[in-house]
Amino acid sequence: MSNCYDIEIKMDYFYECDSYEDMLEKKKEFEEEVQSHLNYFNQIAKSKKEYYSELKRIYPDYIK
């Protein structure tokens, strides 16, 4: 829940710029940050999937 609140604050921040160019620059920075977070979480998900597949290979009776 706090992550949604942080995102809303950041969105408000780039909407309240002095010029349109500043707003576009802040929006670009925001989108890059979001993409960075998504890549990080995808990497974690991939690592977790690889971990469980390896665990299942080693302990086939333990992991279902």
C-alpha positions as CSV (number, residue, x, y, z in Angstrom):
1,M,0.0,0.0,0.0
2,S,2.8,2.4,0.8
3,N,4.3,1.8,-2.7
4,C,1.1,3.0,-4.3
5,Y,1.2,6.1,-2.1
6,D,4.9,6.7,-3.1
7,I,4.0,6.4,-6.8
8,E,1.2,8.9,-6.4
9,I,3.5,11.4,-4.7
10,K,6.1,11.0,-7.5
11,M,3.4,11.4,-10.2
12,D,2.2,14.6,-8.5
13,Y,5.8,15.8,-8.3
14,F,6.4,15.6,-12.0
15,Y,3.0,17.1,-12.9
16,E,3.8,20.2,-10.8
17,C,6.7,21.4,-12.9
18,D,7.4,24.9,-14.2
19,S,7.3,24.1,-17.8
20,Y,6.1,21.4,-20.1
21,E,9.7,20.3,-20.9
22,D,10.4,19.9,-17.2
23,M,7.3,17.8,-16.8
24,L,8.3,15.6,-19.7
25,E,11.8,15.2,-18.3
26,K,10.5,14.2,-14.9
27,K,8.0,11.9,-16.5
28,K,10.8,10.2,-18.4
29,E,12.8,9.8,-15.2
30,F,9.7,8.3,-13.5
31,E,9.1,5.8,-16.3
32,E,12.8,4.8,-16.2
33,E,12.5,4.2,-12.4
34,V,9.3,2.2,-12.8
35,Q,11.0,0.1,-15.6
36,S,14.0,-0.5,-13.3
37,H,11.7,-1.8,-10.5
38,L,9.9,-4.0,-12.9
39,N,13.1,-5.5,-14.2
40,Y,14.3,-6.1,-10.7
41,F,11.0,-7.9,-9.7
42,N,11.1,-10.0,-12.9
43,Q,14.7,-11.0,-12.1
44,I,13.6,-12.0,-8.6
45,A,10.6,-14.0,-10.0
46,K,12.9,-15.7,-12.5
47,S,15.4,-16.6,-9.8
48,K,12.7,-17.9,-7.6
49,K,11.3,-20.1,-10.4
50,E,14.9,-21.4,-11.1
51,Y,15.4,-22.1,-7.4
52,Y,12.2,-24.1,-7.1
53,S,12.8,-26.1,-10.3
54,E,16.3,-27.0,-9.0
55,L,14.9,-27.9,-5.5
56,K,12.3,-30.0,-7.2
57,R,15.0,-31.8,-9.2
58,I,17.0,-32.5,-6.1
59,Y,14.1,-33.4,-3.8
60,P,11.3,-34.7,-6.1
61,D,9.3,-36.3,-3.3
62,Y,9.6,-33.2,-1.1
63,I,8.4,-30.5,-3.6
64,K,5.1,-31.0,-5.4
